[in-house]
Amino acid sequence: MKKSLLRLAVLLTFAAGLAAVSVNANARQPAPDPQQPTAAQQQNDMQTEDAKPFSGTIVKVKGKFVLKDTATKMNYQLDDQNKAKQFEGKQVKVIGKLDLDTNLIHVENIEAVS
């Protein structure tokens, strides 16, 4: 009987130690910054952000059509390759939303500039 009580006491002590370690490990994790947007919030922000105009020339780089902005010397990837294909080599205005993380314009419209 004493052996079983001793085993029970050891088991309970072990379980209490595990619980304390678990609580301590959770306490060390930094709390999320309420000022920092979550990935879902960032996606929503991009979806609700107004589309903006981008000007440049549609060129093919590594098999993909991109907008080459000569003023900023930047190339922007375009998510609508079919629309872009019609304007290869032409000066255009692209209306879309820019994803700053990937440098990708989510194209709403492309039109030739005269």
Backbone hydrogen bonds in HBPLUS format (Angstrom, degrees):
<---DONOR---> <-ACCEPTOR-->    atom                        ^
c    i                          cat <-CA-CA->   ^        H-A-AA   ^      H-
h    n   atom  resd res      DA  || num        DHA   H-A  angle D-A-AA Bond
n    s   type  num  typ     dist DA aas  dist angle  dist       angle   num
A0005-LEU N   A0001-MET O   3.03 MM   4  6.33 153.8  2.10 149.2 156.5     1
A0006-LEU N   A0002-LYS O   2.88 MM   4  6.07 152.7  1.96 145.3 153.4     2
A0007-ARG N   A0003-LYS O   2.86 MM   4  6.11 158.9  1.90 149.9 155.5     3
A0008-LEU N   A0004-SER O   2.94 MM   4  6.07 155.3  2.00 140.3 147.4     4
A0009-ALA N   A0005-LEU O   2.88 MM   4  6.09 154.9  1.95 145.7 152.4     5
A0010-VAL N   A0006-LEU O   2.94 MM   4  6.20 158.9  1.99 150.5 155.9     6
A0011-LEU N   A0007-ARG O   2.84 MM   4  6.03 162.1  1.87 150.4 155.8     7
A0012-LEU N   A0008-LEU O   2.87 MM   4  6.06 161.3  1.91 150.0 154.9     8
A0013-THR N   A0009-ALA O   2.96 MM   4  6.10 154.9  2.02 144.6 151.7     9
A0014-PHE N   A0010-VAL O   2.90 MM   4  6.10 157.8  1.94 149.3 155.5    10
A0015-ALA N   A0011-LEU O   2.92 MM   4  6.16 161.0  1.95 150.7 155.7    11
A0016-ALA N   A0012-LEU O   2.95 MM   4  6.10 158.2  2.00 146.3 152.1    12
A0017-GLY N   A0013-THR O   2.96 MM   4  6.17 152.6  2.04 144.7 152.4    13
A0018-LEU N   A0014-PHE O   2.98 MM   4  6.31 155.5  2.04 150.7 157.0    14
A0019-ALA N   A0015-ALA O   3.01 MM   4  6.26 158.1  2.06 149.1 154.8    15
A0020-ALA N   A0016-ALA O   3.02 MM   4  6.24 155.5  2.08 146.6 152.9    16
A0021-VAL N   A0017-GLY O   3.00 MM   4  6.25 156.7  2.05 149.1 155.2    17
A0022-SER N   A0018-LEU O   2.94 MM   4  6.13 159.6  1.98 149.7 155.4    18
A0023-VAL N   A0019-ALA O   2.96 MM   4  6.18 162.2  1.99 150.3 154.6    19
A0024-ASN N   A0020-ALA O   2.93 MM   4  6.06 159.3  1.97 146.0 152.1    20
A0025-ALA N   A0021-VAL O   2.86 MM   4  6.06 154.5  1.93 149.0 155.8    21
A0026-ASN N   A0022-SER O   3.06 MM   4  6.30 158.3  2.11 148.7 153.9    22
A0027-ALA N   A0023-VAL O   3.02 MM   4  6.21 143.9  2.15 142.5 152.7    23
A0028-ARG N   A0024-ASN O   3.25 MM   4  6.50 133.6  2.48 140.2 150.6    24
A0028-ARG N   A0025-ALA O   3.27 MM   3  5.34 137.1  2.46  96.8 107.8    25
A0029-GLN N   A0026-ASN O   3.37 MM   3  5.55 147.2  2.48 101.2 109.5    26
A0036-GLN N   A0033-ASP O   3.01 MM   3  5.30 145.4  2.14 108.4 118.2    27
A0042-GLN N   A0038-THR O   2.92 MM   4  6.22 157.1  1.97 153.1 159.7    28
A0043-GLN N   A0039-ALA O   2.96 MM   4  6.19 156.1  2.02 147.2 153.4    29
A0044-ASN N   A0040-ALA O   2.95 MM   4  6.20 157.9  2.00 146.4 152.4    30
A0045-ASP N   A0041-GLN O   2.83 MM   4  6.06 155.4  1.89 149.1 156.2    31
A0046-MET N   A0042-GLN O   3.00 MM   4  6.24 156.1  2.05 147.5 153.1    32
A0047-GLN N   A0043-GLN O   3.01 MM   4  6.26 150.4  2.10 144.3 152.8    33
A0048-THR N   A0044-ASN O   2.94 MM   4  6.16 144.0  2.07 148.4 157.9    34
A0049-GLU N   A0045-ASP O   2.86 MM   4  5.85 128.3  2.13 143.1 156.1    35
A0052-LYS N   A0096-GLY O   2.80 MM  44  5.46 169.9  1.82 143.5 139.9    36
A0096-GLY N   A0052-LYS O   3.02 MM  44  5.46 162.6  2.05 144.0 147.2    37
A0054-PHE N   A0094-VAL O   2.73 MM  40  5.05 142.3  1.87 143.9 156.5    38
A0094-VAL N   A0054-PHE O   2.70 MM  40  5.05 167.6  1.72 159.0 161.2    39
A0056-GLY N   A0092-VAL O   3.17 MM  36  5.65 153.2  2.25 151.6 154.1    40
A0092-VAL N   A0056-GLY O   2.74 MM  36  5.65 164.6  1.76 167.3 172.0    41
A0057-THR N   A0068-LYS O   2.93 MM  11  5.14 157.7  1.98 137.4 140.4    42
A0068-LYS N   A0057-THR O   2.78 MM  11  5.14 176.7  1.78 151.3 152.5    43
A0058-ILE N   A0090-LYS O   3.19 MM  32  5.94 154.3  2.26 154.9 156.8    44
A0089-GLY N   A0058-ILE O   2.66 MM  31  5.39 166.9  1.68 157.3 158.2    45
A0059-VAL N   A0066-VAL O   3.01 MM   7  5.57 158.5  2.06 153.8 160.4    46
A0066-VAL N   A0059-VAL O   2.81 MM   7  5.57 162.6  1.84 166.0 172.1    47
A0061-VAL N   A0064-LYS O   2.76 MM   3  5.33 165.1  1.78 158.6 156.4    48
A0064-LYS N   A0061-VAL O   3.03 MM   3  5.33 162.9  2.06 113.5 119.1    49
A0067-LEU N   A0076-TYR O   2.88 MM   9  5.07 163.8  1.91 148.8 152.4    50
A0076-TYR N   A0067-LEU O   2.85 MM   9  5.07 159.0  1.89 142.1 149.0    51
A0069-ASP N   A0074-MET O   2.81 MM   5  5.30 165.8  1.83 174.1 173.4    52
A0073-LYS N   A0069-ASP O   2.73 MM   4  5.44 123.1  2.05 139.9 157.1    53
A0074-MET N   A0069-ASP O   3.23 MM   5  5.30 135.1  2.44 138.4 144.9    54
A0077-GLN N   A0103-ASN O   3.04 MM  26  6.26 150.9  2.13 160.6 159.2    55
A0105-ILE N   A0077-GLN O   2.83 MM  28  6.10 171.8  1.84 154.8 154.7    56
A0079-ASP N   A0105-ILE O   3.16 MM  26  6.32 159.6  2.20 169.3 164.2    57
A0084-ALA N   A0080-ASP O   3.24 MM   4  6.45 162.9  2.27 146.9 152.0    58
A0085-LYS N   A0081-GLN O   2.97 MM   4  6.01 148.5  2.07 144.5 151.5    59
A0087-PHE N   A0084-ALA O   2.96 MM   3  5.52 152.6  2.03 117.4 125.7    60
A0088-GLU N   A0085-LYS O   3.35 MM   3  5.43 166.2  2.37 114.1 112.5    61
A0090-LYS N   A0087-PHE O   2.91 MM   3  5.36 159.9  1.95 144.6 143.4    62
A0113-VAL N   A0091-GLN O   2.97 MM  22  5.59 164.6  1.99 134.7 133.5    63
A0093-LYS N   A0111-GLU O   2.82 MM  18  5.46 152.9  1.89 157.4 166.7    64
A0111-GLU N   A0093-LYS O   3.03 MM  18  5.46 155.7  2.09 145.5 153.3    65
A0095-ILE N   A0109-ASN O   2.83 MM  14  5.14 168.5  1.84 151.3 155.3    66
A0108-GLU N   A0095-ILE O   2.76 MM  13  5.55 166.9  1.78 159.0 157.4    67
A0109-ASN N   A0095-ILE O   3.17 MM  14  5.14 154.0  2.24 141.9 142.4    68
A0097-LYS N   A0106-HIS O   3.21 MM   9  5.13 150.7  2.30 128.6 130.9    69
A0106-HIS N   A0097-LYS O   2.81 MM   9  5.13 170.8  1.82 148.2 149.1    70
A0099-ASP N   A0104-LEU O   2.84 MM   5  5.28 167.8  1.85 152.5 156.5    71
A0103-ASN N   A0099-ASP O   2.75 MM   4  5.51 129.6  2.00 152.7 168.8    72
